[in-house]
Amino acid sequence: MSQSHRMRKPTLSSERVPDEVVFDILTHLPVKPIIRFRCVSKSWNSTITTPIFITTHLNHNRAKSSVPNNDYLLYTSRAMHPSTHQQLCAVVRNSDHTLTELSRCRSPFCGSNVIGFCNGIYCFFENNNYTISLWNPSIKKLKILTPVRIPRYDGMVTHGLVYNSLNNDFKILRIVFDGEVSGYKVPLPLEAGVYTWSTDSWRYIDIYMESLSGSGLNASIVDIQEKPFIFVNGALHSMIHTRGHNFILCFDVNDETFQAIMLPENYLDGLSPDFDQFEQLVVFKGSLALVAFGRDLYEEHDLCFIWVMMEYGMFDSWTKKTVAVDLVERFFGCTRRGELLIETLDTGLVSFDPDSLDQKNLEIQRSPIWLGYSTDFMESLVLLDGVNLSSESLVLLDEVNVSSEYED
């Protein structure tokens, strides 16, 4: 995409209103009427599908949501049958803690994992064939990314989706870890694949421990957390496990460099090693944080540790908060106010305030497969040049998913 093409606004034929004014009016409209206006003329259709129009429209929507006023929950509802599609649902959480449904649509895939949601775009990962797909439900457009290297043996993979506002571009980060080659015990590096939407291409990087600034470690990586990366302070973050130490891998989305942030020493002390523990990186009230759940040392109560890095990148700024919360089965993340979105065995899906200890039922009837939180739920025209999905297309995708399950 040339620089001149990006910056020059296309010409719109209009006898009464200047082209610039028509362009600006259109870019402030909702998605649905814009799609209809593509039928006005060839010139209007040509303009609406240009990258500069799509980006300008997206930036207008982003500006409207720059000051978060609402809490949105996005989730995939469980299908009644394994061969049927899940439903992608979006709800707004009202001030009285009730939910109002904003949208509900059929997922383009059966059984795929949702990596994340960003600026109107869902990102999916297909376990069977390691395919990554971008889906815009507002305009029913799908983009399946070009194949990338898949893990060997019983390797692990994790992803992150982000929008880089400095250059108006989406990026996807994929980290692949092959572990130790069976029979040889040879430690391998992490392999990073960085996909850039504007160029529709991947760049690959091998990550060795000794190359990570800030790690201070020279140990072999033994495990990675397969939950999606979280985005805070201009970087994507994920947990990495080495022999004897864990740390946070950071990917700066602007300069595409990696570094390490060390976790507090013995950060799980106080939790019984004899009971299941699970931990997850989150954004807690705007800061990088780690939330861990487990049973206390006396094995009487369930505890939650909330470690917050009060000053980003400063090891000494880690602070700890401990709260008692029982029977936690799953943890989905945090709201902007610091409420924990958890699923418990006795009360189902709730929001839990670790300061006031208040707990509110989220009124989502069936346990969701995936649940995400956002303050900037919006529609966009991104992927307008992608594949248009009809009901017939969804059937074809079903056939691809089924056939891939039986491929060796």
VOPAGU-2260 file (C-alpha; in pm, 1 decimal, decimal comma):
REM VOPAGU-2260
SITE   aa  ch    i         X         Y         Z
SITE  MET   A    0       0,0       0,0       0,0
SITE  SER   A    1     168,4     324,2    -111,7
SITE  GLN   A    2     191,2     630,9     112,5
SITE  SER   A    3       4,8     843,8    -142,7
SITE  HIS   A    4    -278,8     592,3    -151,8
SITE  ARG   A    5    -307,0     606,7     224,6
SITE  MET   A    6    -319,1     982,3     253,0
SITE  ARG   A    7    -523,8    1086,3     -51,5
SITE  LYS   A    8    -899,8    1078,6       2,0
SITE  PRO   A    9   -1078,5     925,8    -297,8
SITE  THR   A   10   -1308,0    1129,6    -516,0
SITE  LEU   A   11   -1682,5    1103,5    -464,0
SITE  SER   A   12   -1917,7    1220,4    -736,8
SITE  SER   A   13   -2159,8    1477,5    -596,9
SITE  GLU   A   14   -2322,7    1772,5    -765,4
SITE  ARG   A   15   -2416,5    1968,4    -452,9
SITE  VAL   A   16   -2188,3    1866,4    -167,7
SITE  PRO   A   17   -1808,0    1883,0    -185,1
SITE  ASP   A   18   -1635,3    1547,4    -197,9
SITE  GLU   A   19   -1445,8    1610,6     125,8
SITE  VAL   A   20   -1769,0    1682,3     313,0
SITE  VAL   A   21   -1940,5    1369,4     177,8
SITE  PHE   A   22   -1636,6    1162,2     271,5
SITE  ASP   A   23   -1637,1    1296,3     627,5
SITE  ILE   A   24   -2010,4    1243,1     667,7
SITE  LEU   A   25   -1989,9     882,8     550,5
SITE  THR   A   26   -1700,5     797,3     781,5
SITE  HIS   A   27   -1909,2     905,4    1082,8
SITE  LEU   A   28   -2201,8     677,3     999,2
SITE  PRO   A   29   -2275,3     333,0    1149,9
SITE  VAL   A   30   -2166,0      25,5     957,2
SITE  LYS   A   31   -2509,8     -85,6     836,4
SITE  PRO   A   32   -2600,3     227,1     631,9
SITE  ILE   A   33   -2247,5     248,7     493,0
SITE  ILE   A   34   -2280,9    -102,3     352,8
SITE  ARG   A   35   -2610,4      -3,1     190,6
SITE  PHE   A   36   -2453,6     311,1      42,5
SITE  ARG   A   37   -2209,7      96,0    -155,1
SITE  CYS   A   38   -2501,5      44,8    -396,8
SITE  VAL   A   39   -2540,1     417,9    -468,3
SITE  SER   A   40   -2275,2     420,6    -738,9
SITE  LYS   A   41   -1950,7     259,1    -845,2
SITE  SER   A   42   -1752,4     555,6    -716,1
SITE  TRP   A   43   -1915,0     532,9    -372,8
SITE  ASN   A   44   -1848,9     159,7    -358,1
SITE  SER   A   45   -1488,6     215,4    -464,0
SITE  THR   A   46   -1440,4     482,4    -198,2
SITE  ILE   A   47   -1599,0     290,3      87,7
SITE  THR   A   48   -1377,3     -12,9      25,9
SITE  THR   A   49   -1049,2     182,6      23,5
SITE  PRO   A   50    -804,7     142,5     316,2
SITE  ILE   A   51    -814,4     514,6     399,0
SITE  PHE   A   52   -1194,3     513,7     432,4
SITE  ILE   A   53   -1194,7     198,9     648,2
SITE  THR   A   54    -918,0     336,1     871,2
SITE  THR   A   55   -1078,3     680,3     904,2
SITE  HIS   A   56   -1411,5     521,3     998,0
SITE  LEU   A   57   -1236,3     299,7    1254,2
SITE  ASN   A   58   -1051,5     595,1    1408,9
SITE  HIS   A   59   -1377,8     788,2    1446,8
SITE  ASN   A   60   -1528,7     492,5    1634,0
SITE  ARG   A   61   -1218,6     455,6    1849,2
SITE  ALA   A   62   -1233,6     823,7    1941,4
SITE  LYS   A   63   -1594,3     783,3    2058,4
SITE  SER   A   64   -1491,6     503,8    2294,4
SITE  SER   A   65   -1161,9     656,9    2413,1
SITE  VAL   A   66   -1321,2     742,6    2750,6
SITE  PRO   A   67   -1469,0     414,3    2881,7
SITE  ASN   A   68   -1823,9     458,7    3005,8
SITE  ASN   A   69   -1958,8     106,4    2962,2
SITE  ASP   A   70   -1861,1    -248,5    3044,2
SITE  TYR   A   71   -1912,6    -506,3    2770,4
SITE  LEU   A   72   -1904,6    -883,1    2802,4
SITE  LEU   A   73   -1838,4   -1091,8    2492,7
SITE  TYR   A   74   -1886,0   -1465,4    2507,6
SITE  THR   A   75   -1943,4   -1781,1    2307,7
SITE  SER   A   76   -2247,4   -1974,3    2420,6
SITE  ARG   A   77   -2235,1   -2351,3    2426,4
SITE  ALA   A   78   -2394,0   -2523,5    2129,0
SITE  MET   A   79   -2667,7   -2778,1    2189,8
SITE  HIS   A   80   -2477,9   -3032,1    1979,1
SITE  PRO   A   81   -2099,6   -3064,4    1906,4
SITE  SER   A   82   -2159,9   -3039,9    1530,9
SITE  THR   A   83   -2353,8   -2713,6    1551,4
SITE  HIS   A   84   -2213,3   -2362,8    1560,8
SITE  GLN   A   85   -2163,6   -2167,2    1877,4
SITE  GLN   A   86   -2325,8   -1825,7    1919,2
SITE  LEU   A   87   -2111,0   -1513,5    1956,2
SITE  CYS   A   88   -2287,6   -1282,7    2199,2
SITE  ALA   A   89   -2219,9    -926,1    2312,4
SITE  VAL   A   90   -2392,4    -764,9    2610,2
SITE  VAL   A   91   -2355,5    -432,8    2789,8
SITE  ARG   A   92   -2349,7    -433,7    3167,3
SITE  ASN   A   93   -2584,1    -167,6    3301,2
SITE  SER   A   94   -2534,8      42,7    3614,6
SITE  ASP   A   95   -2776,5    -182,1    3804,6
SITE  HIS   A   96   -2562,4    -484,7    3703,7
SITE  THR   A   97   -2825,5    -620,8    3464,3
SITE  LEU   A   98   -2722,6    -720,5    3110,8
SITE  THR   A   99   -2865,0    -590,5    2783,4
SITE  GLU   A  100   -2790,9    -794,3    2472,1
SITE  LEU   A  101   -2638,2    -592,5    2188,5
SITE  SER   A  102   -2573,6    -860,8    1931,3
SITE  ARG   A  103   -2587,0   -1233,8    1877,5
SITE  CYS   A  104   -2456,9   -1409,6    1569,1
SITE  ARG   A  105   -2350,0   -1748,8    1450,9
SITE  SER   A  106   -1982,2   -1824,2    1493,3
SITE  PRO   A  107   -1807,7   -1909,5    1163,4
SITE  PHE   A  108   -1647,7   -2216,2    1320,5
SITE  CYS   A  109   -1733,1   -2518,7    1534,0
SITE  GLY   A  110   -1504,6   -2574,2    1830,4
SITE  SER   A  111   -1246,8   -2302,7    1755,2
SITE  ASN   A  112   -1085,2   -2104,7    2034,9
SITE  VAL   A  113   -1134,5   -1729,5    2051,9
SITE  ILE   A  114    -798,0   -1556,1    2084,7
SITE  GLY   A  115    -950,6   -1215,3    2143,5
SITE  PHE   A  116   -1164,6    -926,3    2027,1
SITE  CYS   A  117   -1028,8    -592,6    1907,8
SITE  ASN   A  118   -1196,7    -302,6    1723,5
SITE  GLY   A  119   -1487,0    -510,4    1595,0
SITE  ILE   A  120   -1271,6    -809,6    1498,3
SITE  TYR   A  121   -1275,2   -1157,4    1653,8
SITE  CYS   A  122    -964,4   -1370,9    1619,1
SITE  PHE   A  123   -1003,7   -1750,9    1615,1
SITE  PHE   A  124    -755,3   -2033,4    1649,7
SITE  GLU   A  125    -837,5   -2378,7    1514,7
SITE  ASN   A  126    -675,3   -2653,9    1723,7
SITE  ASN   A  127    -697,5   -2923,1    1456,5
SITE  ASN   A  128    -497,7   -2746,6    1187,2
SITE  TYR   A  129    -349,0   -2446,5    1374,1
SITE  THR   A  130    -531,9   -2202,9    1144,8
SITE  ILE   A  131    -580,5   -1843,0    1257,6
SITE  SER   A  132    -882,5   -1652,2    1126,2
SITE  LEU   A  133   -1014,5   -1298,8    1158,0
SITE  TRP   A  134   -1391,6   -1250,4    1161,7
SITE  ASN   A  135   -1595,6    -929,0    1142,7
SITE  PRO   A  136   -1953,8   -1017,5    1240,4
SITE  SER   A  137   -2086,1    -669,1    1156,0
SITE  ILE   A  138   -2020,4    -719,1     784,9
SITE  LYS   A  139   -1991,0   -1100,5     790,1
SITE  LYS   A  140   -1640,7   -1100,7     645,0
SITE  LEU   A  141   -1375,9   -1362,1     715,5
SITE  LYS   A  142   -1002,7   -1373,1     652,6
SITE  ILE   A  143    -809,1   -1697,5     697,3
SITE  LEU   A  144    -441,8   -1622,3     740,2
SITE  THR   A  145    -167,3   -1779,6     534,6
SITE  PRO   A  146     -30,4   -2101,0     690,6
SITE  VAL   A  147     248,6   -2070,3     943,4
SITE  ARG   A  148     473,5   -2330,2    1104,9
SITE  ILE   A  149     295,6   -2555,2    1355,1
SITE  PRO   A  150     446,4   -2708,2    1670,9
SITE  ARG   A  151     635,5   -3035,3    1651,0
SITE  TYR   A  152     557,6   -3330,0    1876,8
SITE  ASP   A  153     344,2   -3218,1    2173,7
SITE  GLY   A  154     439,8   -2853,9    2145,8
SITE  MET   A  155     244,5   -2557,5    2277,4
SITE  VAL   A  156     120,5   -2241,6    2112,5
SITE  THR   A  157     -21,4   -1912,9    2237,1
SITE  HIS   A  158    -145,4   -1599,1    2060,3
SITE  GLY   A  159    -212,0   -1230,5    2103,7
SITE  LEU   A  160    -421,4    -986,7    1898,9
SITE  VAL   A  161    -358,1    -612,3    1912,0
SITE  TYR   A  162    -427,4    -291,9    1719,6
SITE  ASN   A  163    -127,3     -62,4    1681,2
SITE  SER   A  164    -275,0     288,2    1684,5
SITE  LEU   A  165      55,0     452,1    1584,2
SITE  ASN   A  166      37,5     311,6    1231,9
SITE  ASN   A  167    -328,1     201,1    1218,6
SITE  ASP   A  168    -249,8    -167,3    1185,9
SITE  PHE   A  169    -354,0    -497,9    1339,9
SITE  LYS   A  170     -90,3    -743,7    1456,9
SITE  ILE   A  171    -110,3   -1103,9    1571,3
SITE  LEU   A  172     166,1   -1259,8    1778,2
SITE  ARG   A  173     203,9   -1637,8    1779,7
SITE  ILE   A  174     451,3   -1806,8    2014,5
SITE  VAL   A  175     538,7   -2171,0    1945,5
SITE  PHE   A  176     730,5   -2386,1    2192,4
SITE  ASP   A  177     833,2   -2739,0    2098,2
SITE  GLY   A  178     971,3   -2832,7    2440,0
SITE  GLU   A  179    1240,0   -3096,2    2442,8
SITE  VAL   A  180    1288,9   -3316,3    2140,8
SITE  SER   A  181    1179,8   -3663,5    2242,8
SITE  GLY   A  182    1473,5   -3895,4    2318,9
SITE  TYR   A  183    1739,3   -3621,5    2292,9
SITE  LYS   A  184    1635,6   -3375,4    2565,9
SITE  VAL   A  185    1755,8   -3083,7    2359,6
SITE  PRO   A  186    1601,9   -2752,1    2477,0
SITE  LEU   A  187    1470,3   -2546,2    2190,1
SITE  PRO   A  188    1402,5   -2171,8    2176,1
SITE  LEU   A  189    1064,9   -2011,3    2152,1
SITE  GLU   A  190     964,1   -1923,8    1799,3
SITE  ALA   A  191     767,5   -1605,0    1748,2
SITE  GLY   A  192     558,4   -1533,4    1441,0
SITE  VAL   A  193     438,8   -1174,1    1395,3
SITE  TYR   A  194     157,1   -1120,1    1147,8
SITE  THR   A  195      96,5    -768,8    1012,8
SITE  TRP   A  196    -244,7    -699,4     862,5
SITE  SER   A  197    -139,6    -417,5     625,0
SITE  THR   A  198     121,2    -634,1     452,5
SITE  ASP   A  199     -60,9    -966,6     498,7
SITE  SER   A  200     267,6   -1129,8     593,2
SITE  TRP   A  201     448,2   -1309,0     877,0
SITE  ARG   A  202     789,4   -1237,0    1027,5
SITE  TYR   A  203     965,0   -1505,2    1234,0
SITE  ILE   A  204    1196,3   -1466,0    1531,7
SITE  ASP   A  205    1372,2   -1724,4    1750,6
SITE  ILE   A  206    1374,0   -1619,5    2117,2
SITE  TYR   A  207    1660,6   -1741,8    2335,1
SITE  MET   A  208    1674,1   -1678,7    2708,9
SITE  GLU   A  209    2010,4   -1506,1    2692,4
SITE  SER   A  210    1876,2   -1257,0    2437,6
SITE  LEU   A  211    1595,9   -1130,2    2663,2
SITE  SER   A  212    1688,2    -804,5    2832,7
SITE  GLY   A  213    1570,7    -794,8    3191,6
SITE  SER   A  214    1553,3   -1171,9    3247,4
SITE  GLY   A  215    1883,8   -1222,5    3427,6
SITE  LEU   A  216    1833,3   -1592,2    3363,2
SITE  ASN   A  217    2024,1   -1848,4    3165,6
SITE  ALA   A  218    1786,1   -2142,0    3211,0
SITE  SER   A  219    1597,6   -2353,3    2962,9
SITE  ILE   A  220    1234,1   -2278,1    2894,1
SITE  VAL   A  221    1016,7   -2572,1    2993,4
SITE  ASP   A  222     660,9   -2445,0    2951,9
SITE  ILE   A  223     450,4   -2156,7    2826,9
SITE  GLN   A  224     103,7   -2049,2    2935,9
SITE  GLU   A  225    -132,6   -2116,8    2647,3
SITE  LYS   A  226    -383,1   -1847,1    2742,4
SITE  PRO   A  227    -392,3   -1549,5    2502,9
SITE  PHE   A  228    -153,4   -1261,7    2559,8
SITE  ILE   A  229    -282,7    -957,1    2745,2
SITE  PHE   A  230    -218,1    -602,1    2622,6
SITE  VAL   A  231    -103,6    -325,1    2856,8
SITE  ASN   A  232     141,8     -34,3    2831,9
SITE  GLY   A  233     195,6     -80,4    2458,0
SITE  ALA   A  234     301,7    -444,8    2485,9
SITE  LEU   A  235     162,8    -798,0    2478,0
SITE  HIS   A  236     240,8   -1017,0    2781,5
SITE  SER   A  237     244,0   -1390,7    2855,0
SITE  MET   A  238     375,3   -1623,7    3126,4
SITE  ILE   A  239     688,6   -1829,5    3059,0
SITE  HIS   A  240     812,7   -2110,2    3282,6
SITE  THR   A  241    1178,7   -2209,0    3318,1
SITE  ARG   A  242    1350,8   -2452,4    3551,1
SITE  GLY   A  243    1308,4   -2288,6    3888,2
SITE  HIS   A  244    1180,7   -1951,5    3767,2
SITE  ASN   A  245     881,0   -1799,1    3592,4
SITE  PHE   A  246     878,5   -1465,6    3414,8
SITE  ILE   A  247     661,2   -1252,3    3188,8
SITE  LEU   A  248     750,1   -1232,5    2821,0
SITE  CYS   A  249     676,4    -885,5    2677,8
SITE  PHE   A  250     639,1    -794,8    2312,4
SITE  ASP   A  251     652,3    -424,2    2224,6
SITE  VAL   A  252     403,3    -383,0    1938,6
SITE  ASN   A  253     574,1     -70,1    1802,6
SITE  ASP   A  254     934,9    -182,4    1760,6
SITE  GLU   A  255     857,5    -558,1    1769,4
SITE  THR   A  256    1117,1    -639,8    2035,7
SITE  PHE   A  257    1099,6    -883,5    2325,6
SITE  GLN   A  258    1204,3    -841,0    2685,0
SITE  ALA   A  259    1136,2   -1005,8    3019,6
SITE  ILE   A  260     969,1    -884,4    3336,7
SITE  MET   A  261    1055,3   -1085,7    3644,1
SITE  LEU   A  262     782,9   -1201,7    3880,1
SITE  PRO   A  263     809,6   -1164,1    4259,6
SITE  GLU   A  264    1017,5   -1434,9    4421,6
SITE  ASN   A  265     811,9   -1715,9    4571,1
SITE  TYR   A  266     495,1   -1540,5    4459,0
SITE  LEU   A  267     285,6   -1851,4    4529,9
SITE  ASP   A  268     405,4   -1889,9    4888,3
SITE  GLY   A  269     100,8   -1933,3    5110,8
SITE  LEU   A  270     -80,0   -2166,8    4871,8
SITE  SER   A  271     -75,8   -2540,0    4935,5
SITE  PRO   A  272     128,6   -2729,1    4673,3
SITE  ASP   A  273     -92,9   -3034,2    4730,9
SITE  PHE   A  274    -399,8   -2869,2    4575,6
SITE  ASP   A  275    -458,1   -2741,6    4225,4
SITE  GLN   A  276    -334,3   -2390,2    4161,3
SITE  PHE   A  277    -393,6   -2174,3    3856,7
SITE  GLU   A  278    -260,1   -1834,2    3768,0
SITE  GLN   A  279    -325,6   -1582,4    3493,6
SITE  LEU   A  280    -195,8   -1245,5    3378,5
SITE  VAL   A  281    -455,8    -967,0    3372,3
SITE  VAL   A  282    -492,3    -592,4    3343,2
SITE  PHE   A  283    -598,3    -482,5    3692,8
SITE  LYS   A  284    -719,6    -121,3    3712,3
SITE  GLY   A  285    -491,0     -33,5    3423,0
SITE  SER   A  286    -180,4    -210,3    3558,2
SITE  LEU   A  287      -6,3    -535,2    3474,7
SITE  ALA   A  288    -105,2    -796,4    3731,2
SITE  LEU   A  289     -96,6   -1167,3    3810,2
SITE  VAL   A  290    -394,4   -1337,8    3973,7
SITE  ALA   A  291    -343,7   -1679,7    4136,8
SITE  PHE   A  292    -599,6   -1913,0    4296,8
SITE  GLY   A  293    -536,5   -2204,3    4533,1
SITE  ARG   A  294    -594,3   -2356,4    4878,4
SITE  ASP   A  295    -424,3   -2212,5    5188,8
SITE  LEU   A  296    -142,5   -2403,0    5361,6
SITE  TYR   A  297    -380,1   -2539,9    5625,0
SITE  GLU   A  298    -603,0   -2661,6    5340,3
SITE  GLU   A  299    -910,5   -2499,7    5493,1
SITE  HIS   A  300    -990,7   -2204,9    5262,8
SITE  ASP   A  301    -953,9   -2106,6    4899,6
SITE  LEU   A  302    -741,2   -1796,9    4847,1
SITE  CYS   A  303    -679,2   -1549,5    4568,0
SITE  PHE   A  304    -348,8   -1362,7    4538,5
SITE  ILE   A  305    -351,7   -1043,7    4332,1
SITE  TRP   A  306       0,0    -926,8    4248,8
SITE  VAL   A  307      -1,3    -581,4    4086,7
SITE  MET   A  308     297,6    -407,3    3926,6
SITE  MET   A  309     216,4     -53,3    4039,1
SITE  GLU   A  310     492,1     102,7    3825,2
SITE  TYR   A  311     531,2     -73,9    3492,3
SITE  GLY   A  312     867,6    -243,7    3446,0
SITE  MET   A  313     984,4    -178,0    3802,6
SITE  PHE   A  314    1040,9    -504,5    3989,2
SITE  ASP   A  315    1022,9    -340,7    4332,4
SITE  SER   A  316     673,2    -207,9    4261,5
SITE  TRP   A  317     503,5    -549,6    4284,2
SITE  THR   A  318     236,3    -539,1    4557,0
SITE  LYS   A  319      22,2    -822,9    4687,5
SITE  LYS   A  320    -342,1    -840,1    4793,8
SITE  THR   A  321    -494,2   -1158,1    4938,7
SITE  VAL   A  322    -867,1   -1230,8    4947,7
SITE  ALA   A  323   -1069,4   -1540,0    5034,2
SITE  VAL   A  324   -1293,2   -1665,5    4754,8
SITE  ASP   A  325   -1432,3   -2017,4    4755,9
SITE  LEU   A  326   -1495,9   -2282,2    4493,0
SITE  VAL   A  327   -1350,8   -2095,2    4193,9
SITE  GLU   A  328   -1369,6   -2315,5    3887,4
SITE  ARG   A  329   -1267,8   -2071,6    3611,6
SITE  PHE   A  330   -1126,1   -1720,5    3591,2
SITE  PHE   A  331   -1192,0   -1498,3    3288,5
SITE  GLY   A  332   -1017,0   -1171,1    3374,6
SITE  CYS   A  333   -1095,7    -833,3    3530,6
SITE  THR   A  334   -1315,6    -531,3    3464,7
SITE  ARG   A  335   -1172,1    -179,2    3454,1
SITE  ARG   A  336   -1283,2    -133,1    3817,9
SITE  GLY   A  337   -1086,3    -438,7    3927,2
SITE  GLU   A  338   -1376,9    -681,5    3963,3
SITE  LEU   A  339   -1278,7   -1044,4    3904,8
SITE  LEU   A  340   -1488,7   -1232,6    3648,9
SITE  ILE   A  341   -1507,2   -1584,3    3787,9
SITE  GLU   A  342   -1716,7   -1896,4    3765,9
SITE  THR   A  343   -1780,3   -2075,7    4094,1
SITE  LEU   A  344   -1919,8   -2420,9    4158,4
SITE  ASP   A  345   -2207,5   -2293,5    4371,6
SITE  THR   A  346   -2310,5   -1956,4    4219,1
SITE  GLY   A  347   -2205,9   -1981,0    3852,9
SITE  LEU   A  348   -2069,0   -1681,1    3663,1
SITE  VAL   A  349   -2019,1   -1375,8    3887,0
SITE  SER   A  350   -1822,3   -1054,6    3924,4
SITE  PHE   A  351   -1632,1   -1033,4    4253,1
SITE  ASP   A  352   -1498,7    -707,7    4399,4
SITE  PRO   A  353   -1179,3    -788,5    4595,7
SITE  ASP   A  354   -1203,0    -458,4    4786,1
SITE  SER   A  355   -1564,8    -463,9    4905,0
SITE  LEU   A  356   -1600,7    -844,0    4868,2
SITE  ASP   A  357   -1933,1    -784,2    4689,6
SITE  GLN   A  358   -2039,5   -1053,9    4447,1
SITE  LYS   A  359   -2286,5   -1001,7    4160,5
SITE  ASN   A  360   -2439,6   -1268,0    3941,7
SITE  LEU   A  361   -2378,3   -1199,3    3570,8
SITE  GLU   A  362   -2704,9   -1358,9    3456,7
SITE  ILE   A  363   -2548,6   -1561,4    3175,5
SITE  GLN   A  364   -2751,3   -1877,4    3193,0
SITE  ARG   A  365   -2524,2   -2140,1    3042,7
SITE  SER   A  366   -2155,6   -2157,2    3124,8
SITE  PRO   A  367   -1975,7   -1987,7    2831,5
SITE  ILE   A  368   -1692,6   -2153,0    2643,2
SITE  TRP   A  369   -1508,3   -1822,1    2623,7
SITE  LEU   A  370   -1574,9   -1489,0    2790,4
SITE  GLY   A  371   -1398,2   -1161,4    2726,0
SITE  TYR   A  372   -1431,4    -812,7    2868,1
SITE  SER   A  373   -1404,7    -485,7    2679,6
SITE  THR   A  374   -1469,4    -115,1    2731,8
SITE  ASP   A  375   -1468,5     -30,5    2361,7
SITE  PHE   A  376   -1709,0    -267,6    2190,4
SITE  MET   A  377   -1764,1    -129,2    1840,9
SITE  GLU   A  378   -1849,3    -215,6    1484,6
SITE  SER   A  379   -1598,9    -158,9    1207,3
SITE  LEU   A  380   -1543,8    -202,5     833,1
SITE  VAL   A  381   -1216,7    -389,6     878,2
SITE  LEU   A  382   -1195,9    -691,3     643,8
SITE  LEU   A  383   -1442,7    -533,2     400,2
SITE  ASP   A  384   -1230,0    -681,9     123,2
SITE  GLY   A  385   -1239,8   -1026,9     284,6
SITE  VAL   A  386   -1448,1   -1334,0     202,7
SITE  ASN   A  387   -1821,3   -1284,2     243,2
SITE  LEU   A  388   -1975,0   -1562,1     453,2
SITE  SER   A  389   -2321,3   -1685,6     366,8
SITE  SER   A  390   -2499,8   -1983,3     519,0
SITE  GLU   A  391   -2354,3   -2199,3     240,2
SITE  SER   A  392   -2004,8   -2078,7     331,6
SITE  LEU   A  393   -2058,7   -2178,5     693,0
SITE  VAL   A  394   -2158,5   -2526,0     581,3
SITE  LEU   A  395   -1836,7   -2552,6     381,1
SITE  LEU   A  396   -1635,9   -2442,9     683,3
SITE  ASP   A  397   -1807,2   -2715,1     884,7
SITE  GLU   A  398   -1696,3   -2970,8     626,5
SITE  VAL   A  399   -1337,6   -2843,2     644,6
SITE  ASN   A  400   -1339,4   -2862,2    1024,8
SITE  VAL   A  401   -1476,5   -3215,3    1024,6
SITE  SER   A  402   -1230,3   -3339,6     762,0
SITE  SER   A  403    -932,6   -3185,2     942,4
SITE  GLU   A  404   -1017,2   -3385,2    1254,5
SITE  TYR   A  405    -939,0   -3704,5    1068,0
SITE  GLU   A  406    -621,7   -3592,2     895,8
SITE  ASP   A  407    -306,7   -3754,9    1025,1
